[in-house]
């Protein structure tokens, strides 16, 4: 540190920084932007959009106190109640047994094991991963949580934190399983949805303070960093070009797209979009040593997503960062956008050329998507009300009853999250899904405004931004086709719910 302070270069940078800071504080530009911010704030606060965001809504407002909420929460917590009862019966045995005390201690750290599960999932090579591990891992952490809650009277599965729309959504998932054209095919996908639901429930129930949330997220980001490091290695040594993943004419000269541990470059890029913003929040919240590790992870992730050449994911990550900055301080947004546009000519030629193909209808992947949408339209004409049943396997089978697309093949999914949910669960399932997503984003924004802890605000802004990014990607990709991406999707959903819970704790404490 002494060497740095005595460095001419360091002192020069400090002098430039101090001068720029003083100049900015007294500048007319800052006064103008502050005035513009106050005017815009008044306009936004009086707008219909703002009133919609701030309005709690009758159903969500009454949900925590409703009979249905208490009933579902009570049923879900029956294992917790049973373990607490057994603990009271054999309290002396429990407290003298080292094994029981170890289980209780491990159960109190469910957030840590959940983060560990995410870390292992994200750094496991595709050939070694089985999607059953996702369900087994979440059930294992759930068992630890239940056992750990034996000596903790306040520990419970906080279903009420997830609002009414999660119950509606899971209800239609169950209905899609029961009404599937092939229940056997749908059962595997129901296990994936169940895994996602348990992930959300565990994240929001096991986190009680920010430090726990930070450790859990940091472990997940560590797993992503290992995947990003391997992705950068693939980008350095090169991977085989897969013609079905890139237009060989419009993208002539573009190298093979890296995929790290996730079988497909789009899968890998979507993982980066969902977790890199959380890494950015960790960077801002950490002390200097943590900042160094977070910055290294960010650099690896940004380089890796470049090597994936995933255009939808580039758009999604850009949107995530813009929303993150807009929530923290919207005045950074124009500056970052200008810097981003100015940096375009500095990008590698292959990435720059790939950006230019965004929206080009001559691109084979773009054309392929529109062909799939046309075939999906035929399917929807027959099954738009109740859907065909849960899972892409059933939908693939139904697609084969319609004409093929231009290359003689049949679609395996709709290449769109929302069309896929519509096709699987029907129109009511789609509505419940959209309501759940909108309610969660709305809850995140409302909680961000009221959160007192800056660390929670940054993590919440990052989580909401990342979630909006993956929602936009879902317009062009079916992001759940690869179940590990689905699990991360719901983990991110749970992080938002946990942040909302932490933001509300001071007000709930005062109310009680």
PyMOL commands that set and color helices and strands:
alter all, ss='L'
color gray80, all
select helices_A, chain A and resi 2-6+8-25+28-45+48-54+58-63+67-76+78-89+91-96+98-108+110-122+126-128+132-151+159-178+183-206+210-237+243-245+265-285+288-308+311-329+331-346+349-356+364-383+392-399+417-450+454-473+483-511
alter helices_A, ss='H'
color red, helices_A
deselect
rebuild
show_as cartoon
